[in-house]
Amino acid sequence: IIFSNLAILPSLLSLLLWPDEVLCFCRRGRSPYYFLDRMPRELIGIQVGQCGNQLGCRFWDIALQEHFEHSRGTFDESMTSFFRNTDAKSGSELPFQHGTGRADRLRARAIPIDMEEGPLSGLLKGPLADLFDSTHFISDVSGCGNNWAVGFCDYGPRYREAILNSVRRQAEDCDSLQTFLLLHSLGGGTGSGLGTYVLNVLEDEFPNIYRFCCVVFPSPDDDVVTSPYNSVFSVHQLIGHADCVLPVDNQSLMELSTRAEL
């Protein structure tokens, strides 16, 4: 399935997070009673590269609108899948209170990663700045130069421990972590190379947590010469290490944008 409308992504993930439905999408062959005993709940979003962070910003915006409007200002169980509830003054974690507590200062369960500072700086200057915890930001200054190998073989090992530390801290704030959601593109160097490296690391360190990847495939007329090679290397990693891949066709997105402008 090729998704051309990102607005359906939070609703789709809400469906996938439902214990009975997610069994249809995963390839592990567990018993149907596995989820009934465990009742997993939380999702951690890892957005890699410029495209991944743009997707992530839009994803968290839609998720916030859907869940906050539905909960009417209270921090209910559905919101815990995507957000932490923290005290606006101290920043400390507020107890769940079984859906009766007020949503004070929400923090997305997100880890933004980019090897250029610009996209992450943009998150902190945007309208959703309070939603992100900058202590989970991981960045460099030079970028990957649209080269899958630089992201996978250079920046990946270099930032492995920093990424793992951030993932572990987010996981420690979860009661019953179910899924990692990776948001990245396959045409550039950071999203393709570092994104698939992170996927490998998650499989090694958290083998029992599902790994969902929402990936943007480049357009046929992409002006990045290396994008076809980056995509081939990335797809090979996705086949071997992802539990579920949600592909987005960049060409379809551009056509939708063009029609919207008209």
Residue, then its C-alpha position, 0 to 999 in steps of 0.5 A: i500500500i502506498f500512502s499519499n495522505l499523511a493526515i491518516l497516519p496517526s489514525l492508522l497507527s492508533l489502529l495498529l496499536w490496538p492489540d488484536e489488529v496489530l497481529c495482522f501486520c507483523r511477521r513474528g507469529r506470536s499467539p493471539y493471547y500474547f497481547l492480551d496478557r501484556m497489553p502494551r501501550e506506548l510508542i516512541g517516535i524516532q524521526v531521522g533527517q530533514c524529511g523525517n523531522q518534517l514528517g514527525c512535526r506534522f505527525w505530532d501536530i495531528a496526534l495532539q489535535e486528535h487526542f487532546e480534542h477527544s480527551r477534553g483536556t484530561f490526560d487519558e489512556s489513549m494520550t499515554s501512547f504518544f505523550r508524557n504528562t509533565d508539570a509545567k513548572s518543575g518538568s517532572e513526570l505527573p502520575f497517570q491518575h487513570g485518565t482523570g488528571r489534567a493534561d498540563r505540559l505534554r511531551a512527545r515521546a520523540i527522538p529527533i535526529d539529524m546530522e545538520e542543525g537546521p531542522l532541529s533548530g526549526l523544531l525549537k522555533g516552531p509552534l510545537a516547540d514545547l512538545f519536544d524535549s531538547t535533551h533528546f535531540i541528536s545532531d551534527v553540523s556537516g550532514c551526510g552529503n546525500n550518501w547512504a554509506v556516510g550515514f550508515c558507516d560513519y555517523g551511525p557508529r559515531y552516535r550509536e551510544a548517544i542514540l541508545n542513551s536517548v532511546r533508553r531514557q524514553a523507554e524508561d518513561c514507558d509503562s509497557l512499550q510496544t512500538f518504535l516508529l521510525l520516520h525517514s526518507l530513503g533518498g537522502g543520506t541521513g534518512s536512508g543511511l542513519g535511519t536504517y542504522v538506527l533500525n539495526v540498533l533497535e533490533d539488537e538492543f530491543p528485539n521484543i519491541y516492534r519496529f514500524c518504519c514510515v518511509v518516503f520513497p524518492s520521486p522518479d525525477d528526484d534531483v539527487v543523483t544518489s537517491p536510487y542507490n540510497s533507496v536500494f541500500s535502505v530497502h535491503q535493510l528494511i526487508g531484513h530488520a523492520d516488522c512493518v513498513l508504511p511507504v509514502d510516495n513522494q511523487s503523490l505528495m507533490e501532486l497533492s500539494t500542487r492540486a492544493e495550491l491550485 
